[in-house]
Amino acid sequence: MKFLKVIFKLFVLSSLLMAVIIGSLAVYMKLYGNAHLKKAFSELAGAHVDFKSVALNMNKIAASFRGFTIADQIGFEGNVFSADTLTIAINKEKLEKEKKLVFDSIYIKGAKLYIIRGADGVLNISLPNIKTAMLDEPFFASGGLAYAAEAGSKNPFYDLFRAVKKIRIDDSSVNFEDRFKMASPYKLWCDKLTAEIVSNDTGAGYVSTTILMNLTVPQSRGGNGWLGIKGNIAVYPETANMELKAETGNIELAIFMPYFQRNTPFYFRSGRFNSKTDFRMHGGIVDSLTTMNIANMNLRINPHDPNAQFLNVSINRLAPYLMSGNSIVFDFVINGPVSRPQLGVGPKVKLAIGMVAMEEVAKAIQTIRSME
């Protein structure tokens, strides 16, 4: 009987002790832990990070943040990034057995990413600012956690995808604003963004990654356009090989008007397009084909351009060979080293050019015959 009383007292005492420890930990996290986490995230992002609250699951080593924000860089206003929910789960086995920090998953919901290009051409967000070796000063006071940054790695995506197994994004948006060499700020807004990136370390010197992304692009004259991307990437320490397929639908050409007017001698008054792109990159060489189907196109050429007349004649001559019903089909390729890719015409445009050339040859032959 005395033995049972002793056991009972030990049980009560241990329960009280655990309650004190857990309570103390909760108070510590509330008073000090959040500040330490904010500091660690700020050092990782290279910008001030804040959040409204965090819920921790120490058993699964997971944290769920509410109201997570990354402040803008110096010289800009507002937040670069915000999310209603940011949930991070760490691989417990890797941490305990190998002392490696690997994220089983990162889940983001209700995020807003603001990308701004200033009048000086500088972006408010830059990948080099992000320390993929979180891990110079890890969250835990253990020197063996430096895992993401491989010695000699020149590809930051290799570090990222090797340390993160899965990234899921739901119900988010991207806002782009360009003030560089623009008469007025150019803005493009994409929403309903969903994406999933899944990576697996093959153990063969590269990380196998699959990507799936969809988003909508609100149009100035009503309705939504859309963009979808899917494919596979083999991410190496110094480069990446990839095969991606991208499709767009119901996109207004007019929303790109500021860039056409700034960089080309022509612009579009109207027209909507659908497109398909097959993009490949292997060994640092890009091979890409894009086919666009443009409906109700209204093209204008700057009359002050010295080549305006030549362009008008060329386009009018090529158009009959590019028509498909009420639409015009246009394709182009991007080939060459990733550092210096070259833009060229695709097979359909080449065929149209060939047909026009044949017309010219036939006319020349008829002229010669009429002179005999």
C-alpha positions, 0 to 999 in steps of 0.5 A: 500500500505504501508503495502505491502511495509513493507511485501515486505521489511520484505520478502527481509530482511528475505531472505537476513538473511537466505542467510547470515545464510546458507552462514555462515553455509557453510563457518563454515562447510568448515572451522571447521565442517569437522574437528569436524566431523573427530574428532568425527568419529576418537573417535568413530572408535578408529583410525584416520578418514579422508574424502575428502568431505562431502555433508549434507542434514539437512532436512533429517539429512543425510551426504554423504562422498567421499573418506572416510578412517580409518587409520591403527592401530599402528604398521601397514601400510596403511588404515584399511578401505576406501570407495569411498562413505559413506552415513549416514541417521539419523532417524529424528523423533527419534532424535527430539521426543525421542532424540535418535540417530538411523541410518535409513541407512548406504550405502557404495560403493567402499569400501576396507577392509584390515585385517592383522594379524601380526607376533605376532598374533595381528590383525590390526582391533578389534571390541572392538576399535569401540565405539558402544556408540557413544554417550559418546560424541555425535555429538550434544551437547545434553546429551540425545542421548546415545541410542546405548549402553544399560546398562549391554549389553555384546554383541556389535552387539546388540548395533550396530543393535539396532542403525542401521536399514539398512546397504547396501554395494555394489561393495566392497572388502576384503583383508586378509593377515596373517603373523602369523607363516607363512613362507611367508605372506598368502594373500586372496582377495575377491571382488564384495562384496554386502551385506544387513543387515536389523534390527528391534527392536522388543520391546521384548528384542531382535533385529530381523536381516536379512543378505544377502551377496555375494562375489567372490574369484579370483582363482590362476588358473583362474576364480572366486569362490563365496560365498553366505550367508543368514539367520536370527539373533535374537540379544539379549543384551548378546547373539545371536541366528541365523540360517544361510545358506552358499554356496560356488562354484568353490573354489580351495583347493590349495589357503588354502595350507599354512594353511593345511601345517601348521596345518594338516599332509596333503595338497591338490595339486589340487581340487575344491569344492562346499559346503553347510553349515547349521549353527545354534546357540541357547542359546550359543550352535552351531550346524552346518553341512557342506557338500563339493563336491570336484572334481579332488582332489589330496591329499598328506600326509606328509610322516614324520608325525608319522601317515602318514601310518595310514592316507593313509590306512584310506583315501584309505579305506573310499574313495570308499564310499565317491565317487559320479561320479568323485567327493568325498563327505565329510561332517563334523559337528561343535557342542557344546558351542560357546566358545569350539565348537567341530569338528566331522565327518558328516553323510556321513563320518560316513556311510563310516566309518561304511561300512569300519568297517563292512568290517573288521568284515566280514574279521574277521568272515571269518578268524575265519571260516577258522581256524575252 
